[in-house]
Every structure is written in structure tokens, then in C-alpha cells.
């Protein structure tokens, strides 16, 4: 399957909303990561969508966004949501989408990204588990799923404390 990644545009909004509903359901709104994004605009330069070419048809199958956060008082990024249509999961589109967005974040001189997710999946893009007790979020989170990625060497050095909205 061919994947085409492009910058998110306003007209993609309804398709992205439908994709989030399909991927995460209504329970996503009570999760801690959503609380950090609530009322905070995603960073336009880091918002992308992916389309799949299936024969003569082309349809949106994924999206990624980042929100600005303070991580222990230091400016950083919260990755998410990363959503892929269940019909194309496991075919590399989500990893490709994430890598493109992380490369752009590096180019824009962002230093640190955090997320709540599955380490085996996100480790492929360079994410590591946050050491226990080093960061706190404004709500419950499985500490083994709190991950970080340094976009510049040493960006996580000495970072500790709370993760807050910007």
C-alpha cells in the first residue's frame, strides 16, 4: 500500500474527527493526555495526515498532531493523537507518519517530546520510558506508558517535575 503524507489543512478536520472516533472512541476525552490538549491548539507545522492509495481510490487513513506543553518547566511537545485507520494498521503508515513529523520538529528546533503510549511501538521512533517518579501528569496515567524522545542531544537531562498545558 502506498502512503502519501501531507500537511493537515482545515478541510481535513471532519475526516480527522471521524478517524479519532473510529480509533479511540468517546472514552478518549477522559484520558490525561486529552486533558493536556483540551483548549490548546495543535501546532500547525507539526500536524500531518496520511492518505492511502488503494487502486484508483485515495482516502485519509491517519493523522498526527502535537501540542505545546511545559515539561518540568521546560518547553516541549506532547505527541498525540496519532491515529491510524484499523484497516491499515501494521502496514508502516503510522511509523512513517511519526518519523516525518519528528523530523520536522527537529528542523524547527524542538528539543523534547513526550507521550503516553506503548513502548514497543514508539521505541522504533526513538522513544524511551520516563524513569519512575521523574514526571507527573495532571491525572492518572500508567507510568510504564509515559515516554519521551530527545530531538536534540541532552534535551531530557535534568528535566523533572510536572507536565502542564502551555
N, C-alpha and C positions, 0 to 999 in steps of 0.2 A: 504494500500500500504506500502511496506517495503522500507525504505530509507537506503542506505549504504553511509556513509561519509568517504572519504579518502583524503589524501594529494594530492594537484594538482601536476601533473607531466607534463613535456614538451609535451608529446604526446597528452595531453588534449587540447592544445592550439586551434586547429581548431574547436573543438566542443564548447569550451567556446566562441570563436568569434561568432559562429553561434547562440549560446544561447543569447548573448548580442544583436545581430541583431534582433532576434525574440522578446526579452523582451523590448528593448529600442528604436530600430530603429536608423536611421542615425542622428537624431536631438540631440542625446546624446553628440556629440562631442562639441557642443557649450555651454553646461551647465558648470557652475562654478566649480562643483566638478570634472568634467573631466579635466578642466584646471589645477587643483591642482595635478592630476595624470599624466598629459602629460609629457612624458620623464622621469618619475620616475618609477623605477621598483617596482612592488608589493613585499611585504615581503614574501618570500617563505614559511617560517614556519607558516604563517597565511593564506595561500591560500589553499582552500579546494574545492572539488567537491562532488556532491551528485548524486548517481545513484539510479534509481528506479527499483525494481524487479516487472515485470508485467508478471505473468505466467512464461514461460521459457525465456522471453526476459529481457535484462538488458540494460538500456540506461541512459546517463547522462541527468539529469533534473535540475541541479542547480550548481552554483558556487559562491564563495565569495572570495574577496581579500581585503587587507588593504595596504595603502600607508603611508610612514612616512611623517609627517608634523610638522611644528612648530606652536603651538597654543599659541599666546601671548608670544612668545619667549621660550616656554617650549616644549620639545619633546612630540609628541603624535601620534595618529593614525587617519587616515581617513578611515572609513569603506566604502567599495564600490569598484566596484559594487557588490551588492547582486542580483543575477539573478536566477529566477525560471521559468521553462517552464510553460506557461499559462495553460497547460493541467493538471498540478498537484498543482497549487496554491490553497491555502486554506486547504491543507491536512497536514500541520505541518512540511513539509520538510524544508522550509526556516527558521522557528524559530529554529528547531533542528540544522541546519547548522550554524546559527548565534551563538547559545549557545555554540556549540563545539568550534568555533573559538574564542569567547570571553574567554572561559575557558583557552584555550591555551595561549592567550595574557596575562591573569593574571599570569599563570605559568611562562611566560617569563619576568615577572615584568614590563609590560607596565602599565601605570597608567591611561591614559585618551584617550577616543575615541570620535570623532565627526563624524557627517554625516548630509546629507541633505535628509530628508525623512518624512514619515507620522508618527506623534506621536502615534496614536492609535496602529499601528503595532509595532513600535520599543519600545514603553513603556513596552511591555511584556518582553523585554530583559533588562529592567532597564534604558532605555534612558529617558532623560528629555529635555524640551525645554530650550535652552540657553536664559538667560534673555536678553531682548531687549537692543541693543547697546553694549553688553559686548564683542562680537567678530565681526570682519569684514572679509569678504572673498574677493578675487581678482576678483570680478564680481558680477552681480546681483544674489540675492537669496531671496526667500521668508523667512523672518526672523522667521516666525512661524514654518518653517520646519528645522531650524538649531537646531540639537540635540546633546547632549553629554551624555556620560556614564563614571562614575568613576569606574575604575577597582581596584583601591586602595582607601581607605577612604581619603577624603580631596584632591584628585588629582586635582579637579577643583577650590579649594579655591584660590582666588587671581588671577586667570587666566583671563586676558583680553587683547584685542589688536587684531592684525591681524593674520590670518591663512595663512601660507606661505608654499611653497614647501621646502623640505629639499634636 
